[in-house]
């Protein structure tokens, strides 16, 4: 059963790797399933890109992961 909610560019939570933190949809798997989900959901992709930019700006140099 999906726990889907309105997608948000701000993460609802990061505590369940089996769900997208931006819309809470269940993922096929926590790795490639998340990447595939981002390709299908522009709002979640923008949220992840913003999150990644913020993390990269908080760290010295570029984050490789």
Secondary structure per residue as TSV (DSSP state, phi and psi in degrees):
chain	resnum	aa	ss	phi	psi
A	1	X	-	360.0	134.0
A	2	X	-	-83.6	145.0
A	3	X	-	-108.3	27.7
A	4	X	-	-55.0	143.4
A	5	X	-	-139.9	177.2
A	6	X	-	-59.8	125.1
A	7	X	-	-58.9	143.8
A	8	X	-	-134.7	144.7
A	9	X	S	-77.4	-8.6
A	10	X	S	-107.4	128.1
A	11	X	-	-62.9	136.4
A	12	X	S	-74.8	-40.9
A	13	X	-	-162.6	158.6
A	14	X	S	-126.1	21.4
A	15	X	S	-95.9	1.1
A	16	X	-	-133.9	103.9
A	17	X	T	-67.1	-8.7
A	18	X	T	-91.6	1.7
A	19	X	B	-129.9	145.6
A	20	X	-	-68.8	129.1
A	21	X	T	-71.2	-13.0
A	22	X	T	-96.6	-21.2
A	23	X	T	-137.0	-8.7
A	24	X	-	69.6	13.3
A	25	X	-	-64.4	145.8
A	26	X	B	-69.3	140.4
A	27	X	-	-102.7	150.1
A	28	X	S	-59.9	-39.9
A	29	X	S	-158.5	159.5
A	30	X	S	-69.6	-17.8
A	31	X	S	-96.5	-88.2
A	32	X	H	-66.0	-25.8
A	33	X	H	-64.6	-36.6
A	34	X	H	-68.0	-43.5
A	35	X	H	-62.1	-44.7
A	36	X	H	-62.5	-39.8
A	37	X	H	-62.0	-42.1
A	38	X	H	-62.0	-35.4
A	39	X	H	-65.3	-25.7
A	40	X	H	-97.0	-14.8
A	41	X	-	-126.3	99.9
A	42	X	H	-60.0	-36.3
A	43	X	H	-66.5	-45.2
A	44	X	H	-65.2	-38.3
A	45	X	H	-62.1	-45.6
A	46	X	H	-61.8	-41.4
A	47	X	H	-61.6	-44.3
A	48	X	H	-65.7	-42.4
A	49	X	H	-61.1	-41.2
A	50	X	H	-63.8	-44.8
A	51	X	H	-59.9	-46.7
A	52	X	H	-64.0	-40.6
A	53	X	H	-62.0	-42.7
A	54	X	H	-62.0	-45.0
A	55	X	H	-63.4	-44.6
A	56	X	H	-62.1	-38.0
A	57	X	H	-70.3	-25.9
A	58	X	H	-80.9	-17.3
A	59	X	S	-106.6	154.3
A	60	X	S	-74.0	129.8
A	61	X	S	75.6	-171.4
A	62	X	-	-90.4	141.1
A	63	X	-	-80.2	129.3
A	64	X	-	-87.1	-14.7
A	65	X	-	-106.2	360.0
